[in-house]
Every structure is written in structure tokens, then in C-alpha cells.
Amino acid sequence: MALTKVKEKYQVTLPASVRQKAGVGVGDLLEARVQGKKITLTPKVVVDRELIERRLAEGLEDLKKGRVFGPFFTARETIRSLHREAKKRKKR
């Protein structure tokens, strides 16, 4: 069990072993939750909504223009299609 101390300005340093196990690095965001007397910190990822909306619009445009593959009914079919497309692109 790793112990840490609450500093003067209520700052807490996470021990290296805890950071490594949780995969937390400098600049990462943590969500803090309180359950009774227990504090839980959970790593969170921030998503750029504008980027997501732009990518979704590009995907819908591809769909409208017929730049799609499938439908695939098995994982094997999907993988075969990916290999075929990779071979085509290597030839270019």
C-alpha cells in the first residue's frame, strides 16, 4: 500500500508505483469522486467535439459518395477485404 500526504494547499502527490499502474502522466486529467469517506481518482480523456463532428461529416460524405466497403458478415470477410485493399495500395 502506498501512502501520500496532503500538503498545505491540499495538494497530493501520487506515488510512482500508483501512477505507473494507472498509466497516469503529466498533464493527464483525473476525475475525483467522493463515496462516503473514500476519494476515487479516475483517469479521463478529453474529446475535441469539433474534431469528432468534422470526422463524422467526412464519414457521412464518404458514405453518400459510395466510398465504403462491406457489409461484412464475419470478421474473416472484413480481414480479407482489408488485405485486398492493402495490396492494392502497395501497388500504387
C-alpha positions, 0 to 999 in steps of 0.5 A: 500500500502506498501512502501520500500526504496532503500538503498545505494547499491540499495538494497530493502527490501520487506515488510512482508505483500508483501512477505507473499502474494507472498509466497516469502522466503529466498533464493527464486529467483525473476525475475525483469522486467522493463515496462516503469517506473514500476519494476515487481518482479516475483517469479521463480523456478529453474529446475535441467535439469539433474534431469528432463532428468534422470526422463524422461529416467526412464519414457521412460524405464518404458514405453518400459518395459510395466510398465504403466497403462491406457489409461484412458478415464475419470478421474473416470477410472484413480481414480479407477485404482489408488485405485486398485493399492493402495490396492494392495500395502497395501497388500504387 
